[in-house]
């Protein structure tokens, strides 16, 4: 089995010309490998159980139109898709890096698009008004299907409930839309939301600017519970079976029970945390804005190791059986030994690169 790292260099310079046609029209294999949303699934999984070496070779590099938020590339079959803050949705061939489609709109795409069979669903934020358009696009026929206007800005990652979409607006509203764009339910958390939600079974977990965790029923939108556990949250929620993990703006990492919100443990890091925690079978991995990368026992909350890296750690690390791969805003990425936290390789990037996205795709 061949494992390939696809290295995505993210640039903030506006470099593509405006003459390319706004179109994505593809025939994709539903049975092929896929990564259809941020974190691969609603629980947010950043672990791939494979062995990797420290030797990474650049396969291809492509240029995009605008700058990027700290979200994710998605892929299906032979293409990868990423949105940018210039309102573009870019589609690249996975093997060659050639651009095979682009959608152009006025606005910004902060959250990672979601693929539902042949549909591409993305949230386009109006930069002049407190509005977002939820756009459903037919990638097979190359046409827009539905556009839903939403009051508020969608800045965080969306969830996929069967074929329905669940999203949060900045002003604290949680909404569920059907596969055809009809509003199913909405819930007001009464606080700003800058944290990525997560869900498992029929439970949605939301973290807000009041330091609260709110649990909703995904079918009805009714509240299961609300508990205050920390300071404002910009870090996203990640779920491992019946336990959820998150970190607040004070740098404290929390483990709590999905069903009732009961706190299991907390761990104080040295600085603010913005990223989602990454989890494997034993440990939680997370970095902060001080450049510290932590490995913490996910059951006890005890420190396994701490690695002090140069830079600002803002993107969730990629976890394999033997390595942790993490990028930072000082234009580099590090490969770290999972056993002891030692850096086995550090790679500097082009000065134009804001941050790095790494995908491990098994062919």
C-alpha positions, 0 to 999 in steps of 0.5 A: 500500500502506497502512502503519499503526503500531499503538501499544500502551500498556502499563499496570501498573495493575490496571484491568479488572473481573473480570466478563468471561467467560474465552473467546477464540472467533474465526474467523481467515483463515490467509492474512491478515497475521500475526506469530505469535511473538516476533520474528516468526520463530525467528531473531528479525526486528525489521526491516520494509523500508518507509519511515515518516514521523515523524508517528505518530497514536494510533489507539486505546488499550485497558486490560489487567488486569496489568503486562507483561514485556518481551515482544511483542504478536502478531497474526493477521488482524484481532486482536492478542494479548498476555499479562500478569503477572496470568495473562490473555491479552488479545485485541483487534480490530486496527482498533478496539481493542475487546477481543474475548476474554480468558483468565483464569488464576491465575499469570503469563505472562512469554513471548509466546504462539505461534499455530499455525493455530487454536491459541494456545499459552502458558506460565502460570507458577505464582507459588507453586511452581516450575512452569509449565503449557503450555496449548494453546487452540483459538481456533476452538471456544473451549476448552482442548485440552491442559495440560502441567505443566512443572517450572521457570518459563518466563520466556523466549521460546519457539520454534516448530519446524514445529508443535512448541514448544521452550522453556527453563526458568529452571533450565536445562532445554530441552524440545521438545513436540509439537503435542499436548503430548507431550514429544519430548526435553529437555536440561539446560544445567546453568545458569540461563537468562534469555536468549531462544533462537533457531534456524535450520534445525535448530540451536537456540542457547541462552545461559545464566547461565554466559556459555555458548552452547550449540547443540542439534539441534532434531530430536534435542535432542543438543548440537552444541557449547558455548562460553563467550564472555562474562558471564551473558546476559539479552539474547536471541539474534538470527540473521542467516543464518549469524551470531548476535548477543547481548550480555552483562550487562557490555554487550559485544555479540558476533557468532559463527558459528551452526555452530561458535560461533566468535567473529567480533567483540565490541563494548563498550558502556557498560552492561548490555544486556537486549534482543535485537539488531535487524538489517537488511541492513547494521547491528545496532541495540541499546540498553543500560540507560544509554540509549545506542542503537548502530548497529554494522556487523554484519560488522566490529563497527565503530561506525556511530553512537551516540545518547545517549537519556534513559531506560533502553532495555530493549525491542528497537528496531523497524527500518525502511528509514529509521528506528529506533523505540525505547522506554524506561522513562522513559515515552517513545519516540524515532524515530531517523534510521538514517543518523546516529542523530539523534533526529527525534521524541521522544514522551512517554507517559502516566505509567502506561505502563511501556514501549511496543510498536510493530508496523508492519502492512502492509495 
